[in-house]
């Protein structure tokens, strides 16, 4: 596990290994989510980048007889 230090301006540097692992690029928007005493940074992807993300997913589900 890697650690970072919060600067006097409340900034942190994301370690290069982590940036490379998740493909983080300069200018990427991150959503900041508080989760208890933890902070999660989630990259926000443009909708056009998500096109085809679930290609091939099985959409067959069992439904109740009174549902279409």
C-alpha positions in Angstrom: 0.0 0.0 0.0 1.2 3.5 -0.9 0.7 6.6 1.1 0.5 10.3 0.2 0.6 13.4 2.3 -2.0 16.2 2.1 -0.3 19.5 1.3 -1.1 22.9 3.0 -3.4 23.5 0.1 -5.2 20.2 0.7 -3.7 18.7 -2.4 -2.4 15.1 -2.9 -0.3 13.5 -5.7 -1.6 10.2 -7.0 1.5 7.9 -7.3 2.7 7.1 -10.8 2.2 3.4 -10.4 -1.5 3.9 -9.6 -2.0 6.4 -12.4 -0.4 3.9 -14.9 -2.5 1.0 -13.5 -5.8 2.7 -14.0 -4.8 4.7 -17.1 -5.3 8.1 -15.5 -4.5 11.0 -17.8 -3.9 14.7 -17.3 -7.2 16.5 -17.2 -9.3 13.5 -16.2 -12.3 14.5 -14.0 -12.5 12.6 -10.7 -15.7 12.2 -8.6 -14.9 12.6 -4.9 -17.0 10.3 -2.8 -16.9 10.3 1.0 -17.4 6.8 2.4 -17.4 6.7 6.1 -13.8 7.8 7.1 -12.6 7.0 3.6 -12.4 9.1 0.4 -12.8 7.4 -3.0 -11.7 9.1 -6.3 -13.7 7.7 -9.2 -12.8 8.7 -12.8 -15.8 10.2 -14.7 -15.9 8.9 -18.2 -17.8 10.8 -21.0 -21.0 8.9 -22.1 -19.6 8.4 -25.6 -16.7 6.4 -24.1 -19.2 4.0 -22.5 -20.9 3.1 -25.8 -20.7 -0.7 -26.3 -19.4 -1.3 -22.7 -22.0 -4.1 -22.1 -21.9 -5.6 -25.6 -22.7 -9.3 -25.4 -24.3 -9.1 -21.9 -27.0 -11.7 -21.4 -30.3 -9.8 -21.0 -32.4 -12.9 -20.7 -34.0 -13.0 -17.2 -36.9 -14.9 -15.7 -39.9 -12.8 -15.3 -43.2 -13.3 -13.4 -46.1 -14.4 -15.6 -47.9 -11.1 -15.0 -44.9 -9.0 -16.3 -44.0 -8.5 -19.9 
